[in-house]
Amino acid sequence: MIDGEVVSKGNKRTIWVDATNGTTDPVVMHDIDKKFLRFYSVTMKNYPVQDSYAVSNLVVKPEAA
């Protein structure tokens, strides 16, 4: 920064894994929700990041086992 002005955002990427394959297991989601309530200060509804914040996205989709 120069005098508080952002001069570069850098050459960065957001890499994330889409392991849902278009579906989610309600039992697994229930377990994840419980862990979020216990260990995090945000809820699952507040956790996702909107696409506008991840402008240089790279989505990894694993092959089904």
C-alpha positions as CSV (number, residue, x, y, z in Angstrom):
1,M,0.0,0.0,0.0
2,I,1.1,3.5,-0.7
3,D,-0.6,6.1,1.5
4,G,-3.5,3.6,2.2
5,E,-4.1,2.9,-1.5
6,V,-4.2,-0.8,-2.7
7,V,-1.9,-0.9,-5.7
8,S,-2.1,-4.6,-6.4
9,K,-4.3,-7.6,-5.4
10,G,-1.5,-10.0,-6.4
11,N,-1.7,-13.0,-8.6
12,K,-3.7,-15.3,-6.3
13,R,-6.3,-18.0,-6.7
14,T,-8.9,-19.5,-4.5
15,I,-8.8,-23.3,-4.8
16,W,-11.6,-25.3,-3.4
17,V,-13.0,-28.9,-3.7
18,D,-16.6,-29.5,-4.7
19,A,-17.0,-33.0,-3.1
20,T,-20.8,-33.0,-3.2
21,N,-21.2,-34.3,-6.7
22,G,-24.5,-32.4,-6.8
23,T,-25.9,-34.1,-3.8
24,T,-25.6,-33.9,0.0
25,D,-26.3,-36.5,2.6
26,P,-28.8,-35.2,5.2
27,V,-27.2,-37.2,8.0
28,V,-23.7,-35.9,7.2
29,M,-25.1,-32.3,7.0
30,H,-26.7,-32.7,10.4
31,D,-23.4,-33.8,11.9
32,I,-21.6,-30.9,10.3
33,D,-24.2,-28.5,11.6
34,K,-23.7,-29.8,15.1
35,K,-20.0,-29.4,14.9
36,F,-20.4,-25.8,13.6
37,L,-22.6,-24.9,16.5
38,R,-20.2,-26.4,19.0
39,F,-16.8,-25.2,17.6
40,Y,-17.4,-22.1,15.4
41,S,-18.7,-18.6,16.1
42,V,-20.5,-18.7,12.8
43,T,-23.3,-20.9,11.6
44,M,-23.4,-23.0,8.4
45,K,-25.6,-20.3,6.8
46,N,-23.0,-17.7,7.4
47,Y,-20.0,-19.8,6.4
48,P,-20.3,-20.0,2.5
49,V,-18.3,-17.4,0.5
50,Q,-20.1,-15.7,-2.4
51,D,-18.6,-16.0,-5.8
52,S,-17.9,-12.2,-5.9
53,Y,-15.3,-12.7,-3.2
54,A,-13.5,-15.5,-5.0
55,V,-12.9,-13.9,-8.4
56,S,-10.0,-16.2,-9.4
57,N,-11.8,-19.5,-8.6
58,L,-10.4,-23.0,-9.3
59,V,-12.9,-25.7,-8.5
60,V,-11.5,-29.2,-8.1
61,K,-14.1,-32.0,-8.7
62,P,-12.8,-35.4,-7.5
63,E,-13.7,-38.5,-9.4
64,A,-16.2,-40.8,-7.8
65,A,-14.7,-43.8,-6.1
